[in-house]
Amino acid sequence: MLKYKVVEVNTVTEDALEEVLNEWTEAGWRFDTIQFAMRESSKRPAMAFVMFTREKKD
């Protein structure tokens, strides 16, 4: 059975995303996907949700 972790990133920069990815994968989570939330008035994402999974321990 999988366990999920969602991390909200409010400042969407290369450094911020890299930090989140490194932090959670080092903690044993496996990267799954990134979902970006866009603003209508900008081409840059307003925020991102980074999803991770790992096997649930019984």
C-alpha positions as CSV (number, residue, x, y, z in Angstrom):
1,M,0.0,0.0,0.0
2,L,1.3,3.5,-0.9
3,K,1.5,6.5,1.4
4,Y,1.3,9.9,-0.2
5,K,3.0,13.2,0.7
6,V,2.0,16.6,-0.9
7,V,4.4,19.6,-0.4
8,E,3.1,23.1,-1.3
9,V,5.7,25.4,-2.8
10,N,4.7,29.1,-2.7
11,T,7.8,30.5,-4.4
12,V,8.2,28.6,-7.6
13,T,11.8,28.9,-8.5
14,E,14.4,26.4,-9.6
15,D,16.2,26.6,-6.3
16,A,13.0,26.1,-4.2
17,L,11.8,23.1,-6.3
18,E,15.3,21.6,-6.1
19,E,15.4,22.0,-2.3
20,V,12.0,20.3,-1.9
21,L,12.9,17.4,-4.2
22,N,16.2,16.8,-2.4
23,E,14.8,17.1,1.1
24,W,12.0,14.6,0.6
25,T,13.8,12.1,-1.5
26,E,16.7,12.0,1.1
27,A,14.0,11.3,3.7
28,G,12.9,8.2,1.8
29,W,10.1,9.5,-0.4
30,R,9.9,8.8,-4.1
31,F,9.1,11.7,-6.4
32,D,5.8,11.2,-8.2
33,T,4.7,14.5,-9.9
34,I,4.5,18.3,-9.8
35,Q,1.3,20.2,-10.4
36,F,1.5,23.9,-11.1
37,A,-1.2,26.5,-10.2
38,M,-1.1,29.3,-12.8
39,R,-2.3,32.9,-12.6
40,E,-4.3,34.3,-15.5
41,S,-2.2,37.5,-15.6
42,S,1.2,35.7,-15.7
43,K,3.0,32.9,-17.5
44,R,4.9,32.0,-14.3
45,P,3.3,29.6,-11.9
46,A,1.8,31.1,-8.7
47,M,2.5,27.9,-6.7
48,A,3.4,24.3,-7.1
49,F,2.3,21.0,-5.4
50,V,5.0,18.4,-5.4
51,M,3.8,14.8,-4.8
52,F,5.8,12.0,-3.3
53,T,5.0,8.4,-2.5
54,R,6.5,5.6,-0.4
55,E,5.5,2.1,0.8
56,K,3.4,2.3,3.9
57,K,5.1,0.4,6.8
58,D,2.8,-1.8,8.8
